[in-house]
Amino acid sequence: MAVPPEGMPCWVDAMFTDVEGAKKFYGHVLGWTFGEASSQYGNYTQAYADGKAVAAVVPPMPGQEGQSAWCLYFATADAVAAARTIEEHGGDVLMEPMQVGDFGTLALARDPGGTVFGVWQAHAHEGFEARAVPGAYCWAEVFTREPEKADAFFPAVFPYRVKQILDQSIDFRLYELDGNPVLGRMRMTGDFPPEVPSYINVYFSVADCDAAVEQAVTHGGVLRYGPMTSPFGRFAALSDPQGAAFSVIDITTARGETPKAVDVP
């Protein structure tokens, strides 16, 4: 596999107090299977879709029990340099760059609006082994109450070109690499409870959105929005039984005209 370019989403993981419960839930909803837990690395356990590594689950660190959330990692050639750039542009480094065996180097950070994310300098572990196939990562969006901060921060840290979607009903931007959208940015509206912080919403591809939603709800998940059909596919927003937000999307059922977007100076 080729190492992803700087700023490309390259991996997702989440901490769960009940790891076995999370494995069962996502196994039902996304068809994941799981590898052996790595005791050397805090029982980090990779998830697989059709034999390809697509995500990981891990028990929480002390003091973080009950705080399940998916974390999106962005590729970088130099995690130390990325951490310094994050700080220079008003972000916080929550975990300084740390080498993980011969797999790579990670750091955790937060943008000025409170969105938590990671950076990953790959070595033996290059990230996703599959994308946009059933069970794999497909897309992500920064949901933020302070979009101006996100729009100043992320393109300063990563080499993104920014486009504004021309839609009066939403404030939505695309962050692009080499002309290809790799991340969305959505302004959070009053529909979001005030206690919900800014976060990155991760989309996983599914073969049938409605069937995935039915599995999720049957196994303790909560439907937050949808399912609805869009120009990008039929999708729904959910929370798993431990509170981690995520979305599912069937990209084969796209309907309607793709919204126009214009460059942002």
Secondary structure as UniProt FT lines:
FT   TURN            6..7
FT   STRAND          9..15
FT   HELIX           19..30
FT   STRAND          33..34
FT   HELIX           39..41
FT   TURN            42..43
FT   STRAND          44..49
FT   TURN            50..51
FT   STRAND          52..58
FT   TURN            62..63
FT   TURN            65..66
FT   STRAND          70..75
FT   HELIX           79..88
FT   TURN            89..90
FT   STRAND          92..100
FT   TURN            101..103
FT   STRAND          104..110
FT   TURN            112..113
FT   STRAND          116..122
FT   TURN            134..135
FT   STRAND          137..144
FT   HELIX           147..157
FT   STRAND          161..165
FT   TURN            168..169
FT   STRAND          172..177
FT   TURN            178..179
FT   STRAND          180..187
FT   TURN            190..191
FT   TURN            194..195
FT   STRAND          199..205
FT   HELIX           209..218
FT   TURN            219..220
FT   STRAND          222..230
FT   TURN            231..232
FT   STRAND          233..239
FT   TURN            241..242
FT   STRAND          245..250
FT   HELIX           251..253
FT   STRAND          261..263
//
